[in-house]
Amino acid sequence: MPDSTSKEENLPQNNDYSYFETVKLTIDKKKYFERPITTKEELEDIKKKMNEDVQAVKDLMTRLEKYLRGKFEQIAINNKQYEIMVPIEYMSLKFTTILSVHPAWIFIKCKVMDLEDVPEKVRHELYERVLVANFELNAVFYSLDSEQTGIWVENDITVPGLDMNAFDIKFNAIIFGIRYFVDSIALPLNQEMKSTYDTSGLYT
């Protein structure tokens, strides 16, 4: 017959509370992080700086648009996200190229290959060759997007002191990166190259 004694009654008793004599509670503010309250003047300074950054980006967008319209027949502008999209052509192919403009940087990313049709067994060697290229080439950087849907060639350009001649050199590095990827990485692996530029994705 099961014992009717409750589990609580079988627990050992400990009536020694001397530990609490060593515990000290404090509300010493020096031991806690304090967030200072932003003054009206500080808020105005922050707002002013933000407006200056926005205007600087708009001015840079205008300069880049003028430069790119002299090189490309198709150009798409996203004034909300401060992005410009153009197709870079090589071997009758067109590759999606996105310029993201920020106050201190211009980030250029060009999608050179969709990975959807690339066999898994080929991807390992493809990634190896891309990493070796990153080591060997100057001013050309290959990357894999977070969804692993494609390989991109990219370049980051600092804005302070930027002139369009310097920008032209950096932008041409993207073009070289496309050519190198096609001729020295993809085709030696017998991978068919396809355009990544899709006009249905143009900004409105």
Summary of the structure (lengths in Angstrom):
residues: 204
radius of gyration: 29.3
end to end distance: 80.8
largest distance: 95.3
contacts: 473
relative contact order: 0.13
helix: 43%
strand: 21%
